[in-house]
């Protein structure tokens, strides 16, 4: 018999809208989207997959620096950003380039960031994103702070941040959620649970039944969503954003997803810790195939349309990497000049030493 003073545990089932074959299995959860919006989501997912493939090749050619692949996670990335307003704020991790580019950051600046160039972090004034955070989980504190600013100003805006399942083991993750819960902040915390924190299986990271359960201790809403189903992701983020705007506080969203490629292009070999059988099983849930089947059944998508998007993506990546490569090379004096509106005297002296 269970003890009445002990908090119980209960399994959760991820929210989904589409089956793996693209049929609607949960019509009640279908987000309110027009046909044009559905097609735009598909366009962005196909574009992002093609961009990712090209970026992997650019990294192998030495034309990019650090790069974290995204194929397999397009539904969580594209779907979550699409559910936001343009004045909502994104605090990304290093893998979250698609969200901030679709939110307005020029792609060539994303490439400059990868190449370690200072202007990769020079965010345009009207683009509401931060630089991608390389410290695991630190972006959660940033999103909490941004959400606090929105609440203090009385603005009906939300902040959203992302990490992987490994990031959910970081202290910053818990601190941000606790603060957001205590102050009822309009923040959305998304965990893209890919099953492995680089190499460590989720089962060895935590005794929690799920990441979503961790919302309970923070006193915020916790939901789990099928991260390979873009419509389910859109619905979950729309609902979380509405709660935040209405003053009902923060939401933790655990998106169950799977990254098809290595953790990064900097030496990770997923074959060391993932089986071919596991990967093949997840490929049957590919978010592009799933959503494509749904759109084709509605007469909204064709092979010809997809081929145009692929070609557009290839051309865009080629143009944007060329622009990044043609950007003036970094210098120490230039870096110093970019740090402050008015450069302090001691830095002017250091700059003079380099110019001498």
Wavefront OBJ file of the C-alpha trace (Angstrom):
o trace
v 0.000 0.000 0.000
v 1.378 3.425 -0.938
v 2.114 5.933 1.786
v -0.301 8.901 1.656
v 2.413 11.452 2.399
v 4.664 10.339 -0.483
v 4.243 12.097 -3.841
v 3.175 9.562 -6.429
v 4.579 9.036 -9.881
v 2.695 8.478 -13.076
v 3.813 7.706 -16.587
v 3.109 10.339 -19.234
v 2.315 9.863 -22.886
v 3.708 12.325 -25.425
v 1.209 14.541 -27.180
v 0.895 13.647 -30.858
v -1.382 14.664 -33.713
v -0.103 12.540 -36.598
v 0.675 8.862 -36.813
v 3.978 7.802 -38.366
v 2.129 7.317 -41.678
v 0.881 10.917 -41.654
v -2.728 10.154 -40.720
v -4.437 12.291 -38.094
v -4.742 10.276 -34.888
v -5.663 13.067 -32.460
v -7.885 15.642 -34.210
v -8.685 17.407 -30.922
v -5.047 18.497 -30.654
v -4.779 19.790 -34.228
v -3.416 23.369 -34.145
v -5.412 26.030 -35.965
v -3.321 26.554 -39.094
v -4.239 27.607 -42.628
v -3.212 25.583 -45.681
v -0.614 28.243 -46.507
v 0.828 27.967 -42.998
v 1.002 24.184 -43.265
v 2.890 24.489 -46.547
v 5.251 27.081 -45.077
v 6.107 24.769 -42.194
v 6.927 22.000 -44.676
v 9.000 24.398 -46.774
v 11.036 25.365 -43.740
v 11.569 21.763 -42.681
v 12.776 20.698 -46.128
v 14.943 23.813 -46.382
v 16.447 23.111 -42.943
v 17.234 19.466 -43.784
v 18.971 20.540 -47.002
v 20.826 23.356 -45.231
v 21.977 20.875 -42.576
v 23.320 18.478 -45.189
v 25.230 21.296 -46.893
v 26.572 22.588 -43.573
v 27.924 19.127 -42.723
v 29.797 19.138 -46.040
v 31.069 22.680 -45.472
v 32.429 21.596 -42.102
v 34.249 18.668 -43.691
v 35.729 21.094 -46.205
v 37.032 23.302 -43.391
v 34.751 26.189 -44.342
v 32.837 26.159 -41.050
v 34.100 25.813 -37.523
v 32.028 24.092 -34.837
v 28.797 22.676 -36.222
v 26.083 20.604 -34.529
v 23.840 18.723 -37.002
v 20.050 18.972 -36.703
v 18.605 16.358 -39.092
v 15.824 14.519 -37.271
v 15.049 17.466 -35.015
v 13.438 19.730 -37.625
v 9.948 19.296 -36.158
v 10.951 20.597 -32.720
v 12.994 23.447 -34.172
v 10.799 24.669 -37.018
v 7.534 23.919 -35.225
v 8.455 25.690 -32.002
v 9.654 28.863 -33.735
v 6.621 28.918 -36.026
v 4.331 28.929 -32.984
v 5.883 32.166 -31.666
v 5.308 35.820 -32.460
v 8.220 37.678 -34.025
v 8.641 39.843 -30.922
v 8.997 36.791 -28.691
v 12.579 36.099 -27.654
v 14.711 33.032 -28.409
v 17.664 32.092 -26.204
v 19.347 29.280 -28.164
v 21.883 26.602 -27.473
v 24.605 25.870 -29.999
v 22.448 23.432 -32.027
v 19.557 25.847 -32.348
v 20.626 27.723 -35.480
v 17.425 26.970 -37.441
v 15.201 28.649 -34.849
v 17.163 31.892 -34.780
v 17.582 32.057 -38.564
v 13.854 31.510 -39.102
v 13.296 34.164 -36.421
v 15.256 36.673 -38.494
v 19.024 36.239 -38.050
v 20.753 36.400 -41.455
v 22.167 32.961 -42.317
v 25.621 34.313 -43.112
v 25.861 35.512 -39.506
v 25.064 32.006 -38.307
v 27.976 30.844 -40.454
v 30.197 33.591 -39.016
v 29.307 32.406 -35.510
v 30.368 28.888 -36.459
v 33.643 30.291 -37.801
v 34.278 32.145 -34.518
v 33.891 35.592 -36.076
v 32.815 38.457 -33.800
v 30.147 39.668 -36.213
v 28.386 36.330 -35.924
v 27.110 37.622 -32.613
v 26.207 41.114 -33.792
v 22.437 40.586 -33.716
v 20.361 43.043 -35.789
v 18.298 45.420 -33.656
v 14.926 44.032 -34.756
v 15.825 40.338 -34.374
v 14.821 39.061 -30.948
v 17.413 36.374 -30.300
v 20.605 35.953 -28.322
v 23.831 34.421 -29.551
v 23.855 30.623 -29.361
v 25.114 29.584 -25.947
v 27.969 27.089 -25.893
v 27.810 26.479 -22.115
v 25.383 23.599 -21.554
v 22.195 24.868 -19.909
v 23.267 28.482 -19.388
v 20.681 29.668 -21.912
v 17.951 28.611 -19.456
v 19.004 31.354 -17.061
v 19.062 33.857 -19.914
v 15.512 32.952 -20.950
v 14.346 33.260 -17.355
v 15.880 36.748 -17.134
v 14.312 37.856 -20.405
v 10.929 36.566 -19.221
v 11.338 38.508 -15.964
v 11.946 41.678 -18.006
v 8.760 41.060 -20.008
v 6.765 40.612 -16.820
v 8.227 43.725 -15.188
v 7.370 45.776 -18.269
v 3.878 44.321 -18.576
v 4.607 43.095 -22.101
v 2.622 40.193 -23.545
v 5.717 38.413 -24.811
v 7.362 35.102 -24.003
v 10.895 33.825 -24.071
v 11.830 30.336 -25.190
v 15.007 28.368 -24.712
v 16.273 24.927 -25.645
v 18.643 22.296 -24.436
v 19.131 18.579 -24.936
v 18.453 15.819 -22.458
v 21.992 16.264 -21.142
v 21.279 19.900 -20.372
v 18.412 18.829 -18.117
v 21.032 17.485 -15.685
v 22.685 20.889 -15.281
v 22.217 23.131 -12.249
v 21.282 26.100 -14.459
v 18.311 24.099 -15.732
v 16.867 23.650 -12.239
v 17.695 27.159 -11.053
v 15.985 28.784 -14.034
v 12.842 26.702 -13.659
v 12.664 27.303 -9.921
v 12.931 31.069 -10.375
v 10.399 31.028 -13.237
v 8.003 29.046 -11.064
v 8.380 31.312 -8.038
v 7.734 34.463 -10.093
v 5.231 33.009 -12.618
v 7.332 34.083 -15.576
v 6.307 33.861 -19.259
v 9.080 31.419 -20.180
v 9.029 28.255 -22.264
v 11.735 25.718 -21.469
v 12.092 23.118 -24.212
v 14.200 19.980 -23.846
v 14.908 18.199 -27.127
v 15.301 14.725 -25.651
v 17.321 12.883 -28.227
v 18.001 9.980 -25.881
v 21.717 10.649 -25.433
v 23.722 13.464 -23.876
v 26.413 13.082 -26.519
v 27.104 9.473 -25.493
v 25.295 8.930 -22.169
v 21.869 7.250 -22.455
v 19.023 9.109 -20.795
v 18.395 6.146 -18.490
v 21.838 6.652 -16.928
v 21.388 10.396 -16.407
v 18.363 10.464 -14.170
v 15.974 8.317 -12.152
v 13.078 10.583 -13.162
v 10.411 8.960 -15.310
v 10.775 11.791 -17.798
v 12.150 15.302 -18.134
v 8.571 16.590 -18.065
v 8.194 15.286 -14.503
v 10.887 17.709 -13.376
v 8.422 20.579 -13.809
v 6.512 19.382 -10.741
v 9.205 20.454 -8.265
v 9.413 23.901 -9.883
v 5.663 24.412 -9.721
v 5.309 24.971 -13.454
v 3.405 23.223 -16.224
v 5.164 20.141 -17.589
v 4.222 18.456 -20.864
v 5.726 15.807 -23.081
v 5.336 15.965 -26.852
v 6.212 13.751 -29.796
v 9.147 15.723 -31.157
v 8.956 13.966 -34.526
v 5.435 15.367 -35.078
v 5.635 19.018 -36.082
v 1.920 19.656 -35.540
v 2.128 18.377 -31.973
v 5.102 20.669 -31.347
v 3.247 23.679 -32.759
v 0.250 22.900 -30.534
v 2.345 22.468 -27.372
v 4.266 25.710 -27.904
v 1.138 27.679 -28.842
v -0.506 26.527 -25.615
v 2.608 27.330 -23.556
v 2.885 30.787 -25.121
v -0.776 31.496 -24.394
v -0.316 30.520 -20.748
v 2.691 32.797 -20.498
v 0.949 35.775 -22.067
v -2.045 35.331 -19.747
v 0.186 35.463 -16.679
v -0.172 31.766 -15.888
v 3.553 31.130 -15.722
v 6.214 28.997 -17.340
v 6.066 25.664 -19.145
v 8.579 22.847 -19.487
v 8.166 20.966 -22.775
v 9.973 17.680 -23.267
v 10.112 16.852 -26.975
v 10.952 13.197 -27.631
v 13.097 13.292 -30.746
v 16.121 11.688 -32.397
v 19.195 13.219 -33.987
v 20.170 11.154 -37.050
v 23.719 12.506 -37.355
v 26.598 12.907 -34.839
v 26.311 15.168 -31.803
v 28.722 17.505 -33.572
v 31.159 17.386 -36.474
v 34.047 17.599 -34.011
v 34.803 13.912 -33.589
v 31.646 12.265 -32.232
v 30.941 8.763 -33.580
v 27.359 7.721 -32.730
v 27.981 4.169 -33.937
v 29.923 3.671 -30.701
v 26.793 4.031 -28.578
v 23.781 3.629 -30.902
v 22.834 0.504 -32.833
v 21.875 0.421 -36.499
v 18.585 -1.169 -35.498
v 17.746 1.720 -33.170
v 18.530 4.330 -35.809
v 16.502 2.461 -38.437
v 13.529 2.333 -36.087
v 13.669 6.093 -35.533
v 14.074 6.787 -39.243
v 10.577 5.346 -39.698
v 9.397 8.335 -37.644
v 11.302 10.892 -39.753
v 9.441 14.200 -39.205
v 9.701 15.197 -42.869
v 8.267 11.924 -44.175
v 5.477 12.049 -41.622
v 4.384 15.605 -42.355
v 4.892 15.182 -46.105
v 2.475 12.246 -46.133
v -0.117 14.355 -44.342
v 0.202 17.263 -46.767
v 0.149 15.014 -49.835
v -3.088 13.441 -48.562
v -4.577 16.953 -48.424
v -3.300 17.850 -51.903
v -0.985 20.514 -50.479
v 2.450 19.170 -51.436
v 4.169 17.605 -54.423
v 7.574 16.322 -55.501
v 7.916 19.339 -57.784
v 7.366 21.789 -54.926
v 9.860 19.971 -52.744
v 12.490 19.937 -55.494
v 12.165 23.724 -55.787
v 12.691 24.134 -52.042
v 15.768 21.899 -52.102
v 17.258 23.897 -54.964
v 16.461 27.184 -53.221
v 18.132 25.944 -50.043
v 21.278 24.867 -51.880
v 21.532 28.219 -53.644
v 20.868 30.173 -50.451
v 23.520 28.265 -48.484
v 26.034 28.824 -51.293
v 25.309 32.555 -51.343
v 25.400 32.920 -47.574
v 28.634 30.983 -47.020
v 30.224 33.096 -49.754
v 29.080 36.245 -47.956
v 30.511 34.910 -44.689
v 33.823 34.093 -46.351
v 33.992 37.563 -47.908
v 33.417 39.298 -44.560
v 36.453 41.253 -43.408
v 38.780 39.053 -41.385
v 38.895 39.518 -37.633
v 41.688 41.522 -36.049
v 42.503 42.166 -32.394
v 41.955 45.960 -32.777
v 38.643 45.281 -34.514
v 37.561 42.945 -31.741
v 38.410 45.578 -29.127
v 36.411 48.208 -31.027
v 33.353 45.965 -31.099
v 33.233 45.453 -27.330
v 32.095 48.888 -26.135
v 30.312 51.925 -27.553
v 33.156 53.993 -26.132
v 36.377 52.034 -25.762
v 37.961 52.344 -22.276
v 41.422 53.863 -22.097
v 43.179 50.641 -21.097
v 41.773 48.872 -24.163
v 42.749 51.811 -26.391
v 46.287 51.300 -25.101
v 46.176 47.592 -25.864
v 44.836 48.327 -29.344
v 47.664 50.781 -29.928
v 50.185 48.072 -29.049
v 48.785 45.836 -31.791
v 48.698 48.694 -34.316
v 52.269 49.761 -33.553
l 1 2 3 4 5 6 7 8 9 10 11 12 13 14 15 16 17 18 19 20 21 22 23 24 25 26 27 28 29 30 31 32 33 34 35 36 37 38 39 40 41 42 43 44 45 46 47 48 49 50 51 52 53 54 55 56 57 58 59 60 61 62 63 64 65 66 67 68 69 70 71 72 73 74 75 76 77 78 79 80 81 82 83 84 85 86 87 88 89 90 91 92 93 94 95 96 97 98 99 100 101 102 103 104 105 106 107 108 109 110 111 112 113 114 115 116 117 118 119 120 121 122 123 124 125 126 127 128 129 130 131 132 133 134 135 136 137 138 139 140 141 142 143 144 145 146 147 148 149 150 151 152 153 154 155 156 157 158 159 160 161 162 163 164 165 166 167 168 169 170 171 172 173 174 175 176 177 178 179 180 181 182 183 184 185 186 187 188 189 190 191 192 193 194 195 196 197 198 199 200 201 202 203 204 205 206 207 208 209 210 211 212 213 214 215 216 217 218 219 220 221 222 223 224 225 226 227 228 229 230 231 232 233 234 235 236 237 238 239 240 241 242 243 244 245 246 247 248 249 250 251 252 253 254 255 256 257 258 259 260 261 262 263 264 265 266 267 268 269 270 271 272 273 274 275 276 277 278 279 280 281 282 283 284 285 286 287 288 289 290 291 292 293 294 295 296 297 298 299 300 301 302 303 304 305 306 307 308 309 310 311 312 313 314 315 316 317 318 319 320 321 322 323 324 325 326 327 328 329 330 331 332 333 334 335 336 337 338 339 340 341 342 343 344 345 346 347 348 349 350 351 352 353 354 355 356
